[in-house]
Amino acid sequence: MNRSAIEPIVEAIPAARQEDARHYGVHPYFTRRPANVVRAYLEHYSQEGDVVLDPFGGTGVTAIEAFLLGRRAIQNDLNPFANFIARNIADTTLPSLAPLQQAFARVEQACAGPLREIEREEAAARRWLATLPLPENIRLPNNSDAAFFHDLFTVRQLAGLALLKQAIEREPDGVVRDLLRLAWSASIAKLNKTFLSAKGRAASRGGSSIFSIYRYKLASQCVELPIWETFCGRFANVLAAKEEVLQIRDYRRRQSGRPAQLDSRRDFRTLACDAAVLDQILPPGSVDYIFTDPPYGGFISYLDLSILWNHWLGFPVSEETRKSEAIVGGECGHTEEHYKASLARSLGACLRLLRPNRWFSVVFQHWDLSYFATILETAALGGAELKAAVTQTGDVIWSMHKKKNSASVLAGEMILTFFKPARPKPPAPPPTTKDADPSETLSQVFENCLRQGGDSFTNEALFNRLVIELWRRRALGCLNLDRREFAKQLETRGWRYHARTHRWSKAGYPKSALGEMMLFDA
């Protein structure tokens, strides 16, 4: 396979978010890329037997899909809670679903009756609490509504969850026990005081503030969902995910005639380290493809928000780990300088791990142009050439924020894809320090777009085109253009934002052609 001859992906791939049980519904998390999009990139830029790395792995969409496609997958994330989800979904060591179903029946026999008693009267819940092991009542981050860990739960929730966990921990088989823990952990997301029911829908159809506004905000009206039924629903999702993975395993083994095909013990590796030091753990030049989605600045403080799970699951997070997290803000008060330096070191390490004549895709979005400059400049210094930039719109992760302030929100991401040649070109001269004129740059961007026949654009498409244009001019790190200035520059030129379609258009042009602008011409 001549990797340099691969034609890069240059068009967005429609997201199919709910088609895979192994990713949809198993466990909530802060971000998760559509598996079909990731899978398309993996199939395009790698082949069977390749080593695929995701240095900011989250719940493992990249690593799981790579593994199921016959690649050797490396999942890395600082957050042990994220690795716990990924490892359990990917595991292929169960011979069948029977051991898991039998263990669930034992937990039901031990817990269903006592849980009904706990839910019936608070006094019973308090009696049970006195007999059950509980996590230490640690202090929560300063921006939390609740001061201490136990304050996140009602007495019934605390007792019910503790009772379930005690029964699960008695299971002797480690793989089965971890899958039951996964269902229990997913239940916590609904069985705590940050959970808010969605108006006009069933009580269970809601979400936690942890995943919507990214802090421990207690709901104004606490909803106590039935504990056993909630756990049953989560277990059903885990069971469906495991059934899907085992079916893929069995199919690939039949097709290949090799009983050892798709062995997670051999081909799915989990690491929990700072991405910036991965090249000290893995051999340089040992990775064939990287697809990753690094943290977007200060949007989400992953480790702070994962205390709810890491603490009760017994996953320690050291102060050193917290200090190395690549974010802005959080309980550690990380600065933008820290974030950009961490991002640069991490991408630099990844490029050293990547074999020559291989590809590397980064998913990113932020209004701060200097963050894009960090990514693009680090890649260039590492000998990688930008070959494609694609706007992936329609990501529901940001849908709530989009509804609140449509014109100022970037609702999708840009996928930047690089190629690392065997003989890199000399690095380009450093970017100019002269301030770029946003007015002139935007005018030229619009003219380019109109020449391509487009007359209306999303925020994301226009902003991403601006990023690429500025990068070509070596001015990306020198221009400060926030979301308000971006909208102002458009409005003064006669462009108007339409909240219904989430697009900008200009009077005097036909409104029928709604094609997206091309971001990149190699």
C-alpha positions as CSV (number, residue, x, y, z in Angstrom):
1,M,0.0,0.0,0.0
2,N,1.5,3.3,-1.1
3,R,0.4,5.6,1.7
4,S,1.6,8.8,-0.1
5,A,-0.8,8.0,-2.9
6,I,-3.9,8.1,-0.7
7,E,-6.3,10.8,-1.8
8,P,-7.4,12.7,1.4
9,I,-11.0,12.9,2.5
10,V,-12.2,16.4,1.6
11,E,-15.9,16.2,2.3
12,A,-17.9,16.0,5.5
13,I,-19.3,12.5,6.4
14,P,-22.9,12.6,7.6
15,A,-23.0,11.6,11.3
16,A,-25.0,8.5,12.3
17,R,-24.9,8.9,16.1
18,Q,-27.3,6.2,17.2
19,E,-26.4,3.3,14.9
20,D,-23.9,1.5,17.1
21,A,-25.0,0.0,20.5
22,R,-21.4,-0.2,21.6
23,H,-21.2,3.6,21.7
24,Y,-24.8,4.9,22.0
25,G,-26.5,4.5,25.4
26,V,-23.8,2.5,27.2
27,H,-22.5,5.3,29.3
28,P,-22.8,9.1,29.2
29,Y,-19.7,11.2,28.6
30,F,-18.8,14.8,27.9
31,T,-17.9,14.3,24.2
32,R,-18.1,11.4,21.8
33,R,-17.4,11.5,18.1
34,P,-19.8,9.7,15.7
35,A,-18.4,6.2,15.2
36,N,-19.2,6.0,11.5
37,V,-17.2,9.2,10.8
38,V,-14.2,7.8,12.8
39,R,-14.6,4.5,11.1
40,A,-14.5,6.1,7.6
41,Y,-11.2,7.8,8.5
42,L,-9.7,4.6,9.9
43,E,-10.6,2.6,6.8
44,H,-9.3,5.3,4.5
45,Y,-5.9,6.0,6.1
46,S,-5.0,2.7,7.7
47,Q,-5.1,-1.0,7.0
48,E,-5.4,-4.3,8.9
49,G,-2.6,-5.0,11.3
50,D,-1.7,-1.3,11.6
51,V,-1.0,0.4,14.9
52,V,-3.6,3.1,15.5
53,L,-3.3,5.6,18.4
54,D,-5.7,8.0,20.0
55,P,-3.7,10.1,22.5
56,F,-6.8,11.8,23.8
57,G,-9.0,8.8,23.7
58,G,-12.0,9.6,25.8
59,T,-14.4,6.7,25.9
60,G,-12.5,5.0,23.1
61,V,-14.5,5.5,19.9
62,T,-11.3,5.6,17.8
63,A,-9.5,2.7,19.6
64,I,-12.6,0.5,19.7
65,E,-13.4,1.0,16.0
66,A,-9.8,0.5,15.0
67,F,-9.7,-2.7,17.0
68,L,-12.9,-4.0,15.5
69,L,-11.5,-3.2,12.0
70,G,-8.5,-5.5,12.7
71,R,-6.0,-2.8,13.7
72,R,-3.9,-2.9,16.8
73,A,-5.4,-0.1,18.9
74,I,-3.8,2.1,21.6
75,Q,-6.3,4.0,23.8
76,N,-4.7,6.7,25.9
77,D,-6.5,9.1,28.3
78,L,-5.5,10.8,31.5
79,N,-9.0,10.1,32.9
80,P,-9.3,6.5,34.4
81,F,-13.1,6.7,34.2
82,A,-12.9,7.2,30.4
83,N,-10.4,4.3,30.0
84,F,-12.7,2.1,32.2
85,I,-15.6,2.7,29.7
86,A,-13.4,2.0,26.6
87,R,-11.7,-1.1,28.0
88,N,-15.0,-2.7,29.0
89,I,-16.7,-2.0,25.7
90,A,-13.8,-3.4,23.7
91,D,-13.2,-6.5,25.8
92,T,-13.7,-9.8,23.8
93,T,-12.8,-12.3,26.4
94,L,-16.3,-13.4,27.4
95,P,-17.2,-16.7,25.6
96,S,-20.8,-15.6,25.4
97,L,-23.4,-13.4,27.1
98,A,-24.5,-16.2,29.5
99,P,-22.0,-15.5,32.3
100,L,-23.0,-11.8,32.3
101,Q,-26.7,-12.6,32.3
102,Q,-26.3,-15.1,35.2
103,A,-24.4,-12.5,37.3
104,F,-27.2,-10.0,36.7
105,A,-29.7,-12.5,38.0
106,R,-27.7,-12.9,41.2
107,V,-27.5,-9.2,41.7
108,E,-31.3,-8.9,41.2
109,Q,-31.9,-11.6,43.7
110,A,-29.7,-9.9,46.3
111,C,-30.9,-6.3,45.6
112,A,-34.4,-6.0,44.2
113,G,-36.2,-6.5,47.5
114,P,-34.0,-4.3,49.7
115,L,-34.1,-1.6,47.0
116,R,-37.9,-1.5,47.2
117,E,-37.6,-1.1,51.0
118,I,-35.1,1.7,50.6
119,E,-37.3,3.6,48.2
120,R,-40.4,3.1,50.3
121,E,-39.2,4.9,53.4
122,E,-36.2,7.1,54.2
123,A,-35.8,5.5,57.6
124,A,-35.1,2.2,56.0
125,A,-32.6,3.9,53.7
126,R,-30.8,5.3,56.7
127,R,-30.7,1.9,58.4
128,W,-29.1,0.4,55.3
129,L,-26.6,3.2,55.0
130,A,-25.3,2.4,58.5
131,T,-24.3,-1.1,57.2
132,L,-23.0,-0.3,53.7
133,P,-19.5,0.7,52.6
134,L,-19.5,4.3,51.3
135,P,-16.8,6.4,49.5
136,E,-15.0,9.0,51.6
137,N,-17.0,12.2,51.7
138,I,-14.5,14.4,49.9
139,R,-14.8,18.0,49.0
140,L,-16.0,18.9,45.5
141,P,-14.6,21.6,43.1
142,N,-15.3,25.2,44.2
143,N,-17.8,25.9,41.5
144,S,-20.1,23.1,42.6
145,D,-23.5,23.6,44.3
146,A,-22.7,20.8,46.6
147,A,-19.8,21.1,49.0
148,F,-19.1,17.4,49.6
149,F,-19.4,14.2,47.6
150,H,-22.3,12.7,49.6
151,D,-24.3,15.9,49.1
152,L,-24.7,14.9,45.4
153,F,-27.2,12.2,46.4
154,T,-30.4,11.8,48.4
155,V,-30.3,9.3,51.2
156,R,-32.2,6.8,49.1
157,Q,-29.9,7.2,46.1
158,L,-26.8,6.9,48.3
159,A,-28.1,3.8,50.0
160,G,-29.4,2.2,46.8
161,L,-26.2,2.7,44.8
162,A,-24.1,1.5,47.7
163,L,-26.2,-1.7,48.0
164,L,-25.9,-2.4,44.3
165,K,-22.2,-1.9,44.3
166,Q,-21.7,-4.2,47.3
167,A,-23.5,-7.0,45.4
168,I,-21.6,-6.4,42.2
169,E,-18.2,-6.5,44.0
170,R,-19.0,-10.0,45.2
171,E,-19.0,-11.3,41.7
172,P,-15.8,-13.5,41.3
173,D,-15.2,-13.1,37.6
174,G,-13.3,-9.9,36.9
175,V,-14.6,-9.3,33.4
176,V,-18.2,-9.9,34.4
177,R,-17.8,-7.7,37.5
178,D,-16.4,-4.8,35.5
179,L,-19.3,-5.0,33.0
180,L,-21.8,-4.8,35.9
181,R,-19.8,-1.9,37.3
182,L,-20.1,-0.2,34.0
183,A,-23.9,-0.5,34.1
184,W,-23.8,0.7,37.8
185,S,-21.6,3.6,36.8
186,A,-23.9,4.6,34.0
187,S,-26.8,4.6,36.5
188,I,-25.1,7.1,38.7
189,A,-25.6,9.7,35.9
190,K,-29.3,9.6,36.6
191,L,-29.3,8.7,40.3
192,N,-28.0,11.9,41.7
193,K,-29.2,15.4,42.5
194,T,-27.8,17.1,39.4
195,F,-30.2,15.1,37.2
196,L,-33.0,17.2,35.7
197,S,-36.0,15.7,33.9
198,A,-36.8,17.1,30.4
199,K,-40.0,19.1,30.4
200,G,-43.0,17.3,28.8
201,R,-41.2,13.9,28.7
202,A,-40.9,10.9,30.9
203,A,-39.1,11.6,34.2
204,S,-36.2,9.4,33.1
205,R,-35.7,11.3,29.9
206,G,-33.5,14.1,31.1
207,G,-29.8,14.7,31.8
208,S,-27.3,15.9,34.4
209,S,-25.9,19.4,34.6
210,I,-22.5,17.7,34.6
211,F,-22.9,17.0,30.9
212,S,-24.8,20.1,29.9
213,I,-23.3,23.1,31.7
214,Y,-20.2,21.2,32.9
215,R,-20.4,21.7,36.6
216,Y,-22.1,20.1,39.6
217,K,-25.3,22.2,39.6
218,L,-28.1,20.7,41.7
219,A,-31.5,20.5,40.1
220,S,-34.1,23.0,41.4
221,Q,-36.5,20.0,41.7
222,C,-34.8,16.8,42.6
223,V,-36.0,13.8,40.7
224,E,-35.6,10.4,42.4
225,L,-35.9,7.8,39.6
226,P,-36.5,4.1,40.6
227,I,-33.1,2.7,41.4
228,W,-33.5,-0.9,40.2
229,E,-35.3,0.0,37.0
230,T,-32.7,2.6,36.2
231,F,-29.9,0.0,36.7
232,C,-31.9,-2.5,34.6
233,G,-32.1,0.0,31.7
234,R,-28.4,0.7,31.9
235,F,-27.6,-3.0,32.1
236,A,-29.7,-3.7,29.0
237,N,-27.6,-1.1,27.1
238,V,-24.3,-2.7,28.3
239,L,-25.7,-6.2,27.3
240,A,-26.6,-4.9,23.8
241,A,-23.1,-3.3,23.4
242,K,-21.4,-6.5,24.4
243,E,-23.6,-8.6,22.2
244,E,-22.6,-6.4,19.2
245,V,-18.9,-6.6,20.0
246,L,-19.0,-10.4,20.4
247,Q,-21.0,-10.8,17.2
248,I,-18.3,-8.8,15.3
249,R,-15.6,-10.9,17.0
250,D,-17.3,-14.2,16.0
251,Y,-18.0,-13.0,12.4
252,R,-14.4,-12.0,11.9
253,R,-13.1,-15.2,13.3
254,R,-15.3,-17.3,11.0
255,Q,-14.3,-15.2,8.0
256,S,-10.5,-15.4,8.7
257,G,-10.5,-19.0,10.0
258,R,-8.3,-17.7,12.9
259,P,-9.7,-18.4,16.4
260,A,-7.3,-15.7,17.8
261,Q,-8.7,-12.9,15.6
262,L,-10.0,-9.9,17.5
263,D,-8.4,-10.7,20.9
264,S,-8.6,-7.6,23.1
265,R,-5.9,-8.9,25.4
266,R,-3.4,-8.7,22.5
267,D,-4.7,-5.9,20.2
268,F,-6.4,-3.4,22.5
269,R,-4.0,-1.5,24.8
270,T,-5.0,1.1,27.3
271,L,-2.7,3.8,28.6
272,A,-3.4,6.5,31.2
273,C,-0.6,9.0,30.8
274,D,0.1,12.6,29.7
275,A,0.0,12.5,25.9
276,A,3.1,14.7,25.9
277,V,5.2,11.8,27.2
278,L,3.8,9.0,25.0
279,D,7.0,8.9,23.0
280,Q,8.8,7.9,26.2
281,I,6.5,4.9,26.6
282,L,5.9,3.8,23.0
283,P,8.8,3.4,20.5
284,P,9.3,6.3,18.2
285,G,8.1,5.5,14.7
286,S,5.8,2.7,15.8
287,V,2.4,4.1,15.0
288,D,0.7,3.9,11.5
289,Y,-2.2,6.3,12.0
290,I,-3.5,8.8,14.6
291,F,-7.0,10.1,14.9
292,T,-7.6,12.3,17.9
293,D,-9.9,14.9,19.4
294,P,-7.9,16.9,22.0
295,P,-9.6,19.0,24.6
296,Y,-10.9,22.4,23.3
297,G,-9.3,24.8,25.7
298,G,-11.6,25.6,28.7
299,F,-14.8,24.1,27.5
300,I,-14.7,21.0,29.8
301,S,-12.7,20.2,33.0
302,Y,-12.8,16.5,32.5
303,L,-11.0,15.4,35.7
304,D,-13.0,17.7,37.9
305,L,-16.3,16.6,36.4
306,S,-15.3,12.9,36.6
307,I,-14.9,12.9,40.4
308,L,-18.5,11.6,40.7
309,W,-17.3,8.3,39.0
310,N,-13.6,8.1,39.6
311,H,-14.0,8.5,43.4
312,W,-16.7,5.9,43.9
313,L,-15.2,3.5,41.4
314,G,-11.9,3.7,43.3
315,F,-9.8,5.2,40.5
316,P,-7.1,7.4,42.0
317,V,-6.2,10.6,40.2
318,S,-2.9,12.1,41.4
319,E,-2.1,15.7,41.8
320,E,0.5,15.3,39.1
321,T,-2.1,14.0,36.7
322,R,-4.4,16.9,37.4
323,K,-1.6,19.4,36.8
324,S,-0.8,17.8,33.4
325,E,-4.4,18.0,32.1
326,A,-4.5,19.9,28.8
327,I,-7.3,22.3,29.6
328,V,-7.8,26.0,30.5
329,G,-9.2,26.7,34.0
330,G,-10.5,23.9,36.2
331,E,-9.7,23.5,39.9
332,C,-6.0,23.7,39.1
333,G,-6.5,27.1,37.4
334,H,-4.6,26.2,34.2
335,T,-3.7,29.1,32.0
336,E,-4.0,29.4,28.3
337,E,-0.2,29.3,28.1
338,H,-0.3,25.9,30.0
339,Y,-2.9,24.6,27.6
340,K,-1.1,25.6,24.4
341,A,2.2,24.3,25.7
342,S,0.6,21.0,26.7
343,L,-1.2,20.7,23.3
344,A,2.1,21.4,21.4
345,R,4.1,18.9,23.5
346,S,1.4,16.3,23.0
347,L,1.2,16.7,19.2
348,G,4.9,16.8,19.0
349,A,5.2,13.5,20.8
350,C,2.6,12.0,18.5
351,L,4.5,13.1,15.4
352,R,7.6,11.4,16.7
353,L,5.6,8.2,17.2
354,L,4.2,8.3,13.7
355,R,6.0,6.3,11.1
356,P,7.2,8.2,7.9
357,N,4.7,8.2,5.1
358,R,1.7,8.0,7.5
359,W,-1.3,10.1,8.2
360,F,-2.6,12.0,11.3
361,S,-6.0,13.5,11.8
362,V,-6.9,16.1,14.5
363,V,-10.5,17.1,15.3
364,F,-10.7,20.6,16.7
365,Q,-12.9,23.7,17.1
366,H,-12.5,26.9,19.1
367,W,-12.9,30.7,18.5
368,D,-9.4,31.3,19.7
369,L,-7.2,31.3,16.5
370,S,-4.0,30.9,18.6
371,Y,-5.2,27.3,19.4
372,F,-5.4,26.5,15.8
373,A,-2.0,28.1,15.3
374,T,-0.5,25.8,18.0
375,I,-1.8,22.7,16.2
376,L,-0.7,23.8,12.7
377,E,2.7,25.1,13.7
378,T,3.5,22.1,15.8
379,A,2.6,19.8,12.9
380,A,4.7,21.8,10.5
381,L,7.7,21.7,12.9
382,G,7.3,17.9,13.2
383,G,7.6,17.6,9.4
384,A,3.9,17.0,8.7
385,E,2.1,18.6,5.8
386,L,-1.6,19.7,6.0
387,K,-3.4,17.8,3.2
388,A,-7.1,18.3,4.1
389,A,-9.4,20.4,6.3
390,V,-13.1,19.3,6.5
391,T,-15.9,21.0,8.4
392,Q,-18.0,18.4,10.2
393,T,-21.3,20.2,11.1
394,G,-24.4,19.0,12.8
395,D,-22.8,17.7,15.9
396,V,-25.4,17.4,18.7
397,I,-22.8,17.9,21.4
398,W,-23.2,21.6,21.1
399,S,-27.0,21.7,20.2
400,M,-28.1,23.2,23.6
401,H,-25.5,25.9,23.4
402,K,-26.4,26.5,19.7
403,K,-30.1,27.0,20.7
404,K,-29.2,29.5,23.4
405,N,-27.0,31.8,21.2
406,S,-27.1,30.6,17.7
407,A,-25.0,33.2,15.9
408,S,-22.1,33.0,18.3
409,V,-21.7,29.3,18.6
410,L,-19.5,26.9,16.5
411,A,-21.7,23.8,16.3
412,G,-19.3,21.5,14.5
413,E,-15.6,20.8,14.2
414,M,-12.8,20.9,11.7
415,I,-10.9,17.7,10.9
416,L,-7.4,18.6,10.0
417,T,-5.5,15.8,8.3
418,F,-1.7,15.8,7.9
419,F,0.8,13.6,6.0
420,K,4.2,12.9,7.4
421,P,6.6,12.3,4.5
422,A,9.8,10.3,4.7
423,R,11.7,13.5,3.6
424,P,10.0,16.5,5.2
425,K,10.3,19.8,3.6
426,P,12.3,22.5,5.4
427,P,10.1,24.3,7.9
428,A,8.4,27.5,6.7
429,P,9.7,30.8,8.1
430,P,8.1,31.9,11.5
431,P,4.8,33.7,11.2
432,T,4.9,37.4,10.8
433,T,4.3,39.5,13.9
434,K,2.5,42.2,12.0
435,D,-1.2,42.3,12.9
436,A,-3.5,40.9,10.2
437,D,-6.3,43.2,9.1
438,P,-9.5,41.2,9.8
439,S,-11.6,43.4,7.6
440,E,-9.4,42.8,4.6
441,T,-9.0,39.1,5.3
442,L,-12.7,38.5,5.7
443,S,-13.4,40.4,2.5
444,Q,-11.1,38.2,0.5
445,V,-12.5,35.1,2.1
446,F,-16.0,36.1,1.1
447,E,-14.9,36.9,-2.5
448,N,-13.3,33.4,-2.7
449,C,-16.4,31.8,-1.5
450,L,-18.7,33.7,-3.8
451,R,-16.5,32.8,-6.7
452,Q,-17.2,29.1,-5.9
453,G,-20.9,29.8,-6.2
454,G,-22.0,29.8,-2.6
455,D,-24.3,32.4,-1.2
456,S,-24.9,31.2,2.3
457,F,-22.7,29.6,4.9
458,T,-22.8,28.2,8.5
459,N,-20.6,29.8,11.2
460,E,-18.4,26.8,11.2
461,A,-17.7,26.7,7.4
462,L,-16.9,30.4,7.2
463,F,-14.8,30.5,10.4
464,N,-12.9,27.4,9.3
465,R,-12.2,28.8,5.9
466,L,-10.8,31.9,7.7
467,V,-8.5,29.7,9.8
468,I,-7.1,28.1,6.7
469,E,-6.7,31.4,4.8
470,L,-4.8,32.9,7.7
471,W,-2.6,29.9,8.1
472,R,-1.6,30.2,4.4
473,R,-0.8,33.8,5.0
474,R,1.4,32.9,8.0
475,A,-0.8,35.2,10.1
476,L,-2.9,32.8,12.1
477,G,-1.2,33.3,15.4
478,C,-1.2,37.1,15.0
479,L,-4.9,37.8,14.6
480,N,-7.3,38.2,17.5
481,L,-10.9,37.8,16.3
482,D,-13.5,36.8,18.8
483,R,-17.1,35.6,18.1
484,R,-18.6,39.1,18.5
485,E,-16.1,40.7,16.1
486,F,-16.7,37.8,13.7
487,A,-20.4,38.5,13.6
488,K,-19.9,42.3,13.4
489,Q,-17.6,41.9,10.4
490,L,-20.2,39.9,8.7
491,E,-23.1,42.2,9.5
492,T,-21.3,45.4,8.4
493,R,-20.9,43.8,5.0
494,G,-24.7,43.1,4.6
495,W,-24.7,39.5,5.8
496,R,-27.5,38.3,8.0
497,Y,-27.8,35.3,10.3
498,H,-30.9,33.1,10.0
499,A,-31.6,31.3,13.3
500,R,-33.9,28.7,11.7
501,T,-31.4,27.5,9.2
502,H,-28.3,28.4,11.2
503,R,-26.8,30.1,8.2
504,W,-25.5,33.5,7.1
505,S,-26.8,34.9,3.8
506,K,-26.5,38.2,1.9
507,A,-29.3,40.1,0.3
508,G,-29.1,40.2,-3.5
509,Y,-28.0,36.6,-3.9
510,P,-30.4,33.7,-4.7
511,K,-31.2,31.6,-1.6
512,S,-31.4,28.2,-3.4
513,A,-27.7,27.2,-3.5
514,L,-26.8,26.2,0.0
515,G,-23.5,24.4,-0.8
516,E,-20.7,24.4,1.8
517,M,-17.5,26.3,0.9
518,M,-14.4,24.3,0.1
519,L,-11.9,24.7,2.9
520,F,-8.7,23.4,1.4
521,D,-7.1,23.0,-2.0
522,A,-4.0,20.8,-1.7
